[in-house]
Amino acid sequence: MILAVDVDYRDSCAYAAGLSFDAWNDSIEKASFVSRLDYVNEYVPGQFYQRELPALLALIAEHKLDPEYIVIDGFVFLDAECRPGLGKYLYDALNQKPVIIGVAKRPFKGIPATCEVYRGSSSRPLYVTSVGVTLDQAKLFIQSMHGDYRIPDLLKKVDQICRESKTRFAQ
């Protein structure tokens, strides 16, 4: 199973969403999952993972998910020197079992050009980092994801579900 995840914040809550699918080029998800975390850590510059990691771990635990791959919105490593980002902390928290692939829309200072992936006709890259699989393989996975545009369709969808989660939980 491949699991794409995202986290959104509203008021003092975090909403984590996930979409599972079987193959990198799948056009639709197999299942979707949403979890709410009632407490969110304050943002600390340079320690973004402390804000998102608890929500991702809650999503995985609540829905008893056991993916082979997890695709996060963000970075696994923050530079070429392997300074840990959210993805690396998630990998360690899950006992280094699933492969973690980070897909970011904007560069982070220190991210090398080798992390850039161009999709569709976009002149703007995505930034891919990974742990548990080579960077080249991770980039191929992301390039092969369904969709004609810069952001793969299922990554767009998990972002949308995440942003709409507050409404889902209010009902």
N, C-alpha and C positions, 0 to 999 in steps of 0.2 A: 504494500500500500504506500502511496505517496500522499502526503498531507501538506497542503498549503495553508498557512496560518497568518493571521493579522490581529492587531490589538488596537482598540480605539478607547478614548476616555470621554466620559461625560460626568460633569460634576465631580464627585469623589469616587466614582466607580470606573472600573475597566471592563470592557467587553472584548472577549476573545472569540474569534471565529475560525473555523477550519473547514476545508473541503477535502474529501478524500477522492482519489482516482487511482486507476490501475496502471495506466501507461502515460508516458510523457506527452504524447500527442493526442490524448483524450480531449474531446470537445465539451463534454459535460462531466460533472462530478458524479461519483457513486453515492455519496452522502454528504450532508452538511451538519455542522455542530456549532453551538454557541454556548458560551459560559459567561457568567457575570461574577466579577470579583468586587465586593463592596468596599474594599479599601485599596487605595493606590498610593504607593510611595511618591513623595515629592520628587520632581526632576532634580537631579544633581549633575551639573556639567561633567562630562567625561564618564558618567556611570549610568547611562541610559538604560542599560540592561536591568538595573534594579527596579525600574518602573514596569517593564514589560514581561520579564521572566516569570514572576508569580502568576500572571494571567495565563501565560502559555502553559505553564505546568498545571494549573487548575483545569484548563480545557482538556489536556491529555489525560489527567487523572479522572475527572468527572465522567468522561465518555469512554474510559478504558481503551484508549487508542494505543496501538502498537505498530506505528509505521516503520517502514524500512528507510524512507526518506522524509525529511521535513524541509519545506521551502518557507523561509521567513522573509518578511518585508524588512530588510536591513542588512547588516554586515555580520559575517562570522568573525572576520578579522578586520581591524581598523587600519592596517598598513602592511607594507611588505615585510615587516619584521615580526609579524604574527601577534601583534598586540590584540588581546581578546576583545571581541564585541559580543553582542547579544547571542549570536549563533554559537559561539564557542562556550559561553556560559550555559546555554541550553544543552549542548552536547555533553558537557561535564555533568550537569544535573541529571541527565538521563543515562548516566554510566557509560557514556561513549558508545551507545548502541546504534541509534539511527544516524544515518548520514544527514548532515545539516548543510543546506545550500542557502546562502543569503543573496537576495536580489534587491538592490537599492536603486532608487531613481536618480539620486544625486550623488556626486562624488564626496568622499570624505578625505580630508587632507592626509596625504600619505598613501592613498590607494593607487597602485601602479596601473598604467595603461593596459597591462596584461589582463586586468579584471574586466575590461570593457567588452560588452556584447551588443552588437547591433542587430535589431530585428526589423522586419518589414522594410519600409522605405525611410525609416526615421534616420535623421542625421545625429540624433542624440543617443548615446549608449545607455544601457543598464550596466550596473556594476555588480559582478558576481564574485562571491567568495565562498569557500567551502571547507568542510572538515569531514574526514572519513571517506573522501573520494578526491581524485586529483582535480585541480582547477579546470584543466582542459575538458575532463569528462563532465563536470558540473556545467560548464559553459555550453557544451553540446546538448545537455538535457534541457537547459533553458531555451536555447535556440530552437529546439524541436517542439516546444510546447505549442499548442493550438492557438491560432490567431494571426491575423495579418498585420498587426500593428506592433509598436514598440513593447507594450506591456501584454504578456500572454493573457488570453481570455479568462482562464481560471484564476489568475492572480488579481485581475480586475474584479472578478465576481466575489472573491473572498473579502476584498477591501470593501465592496459595496455592502455585503452582508454584515460586516463588522460595523460599519457606520450606521446601519439601520437597526442594529441590535437593541438600542434603547427602546425603540418603539415595540419591538417584539416582547421585551421583558415587562413593559408597562401593561400589556393586555392581560 
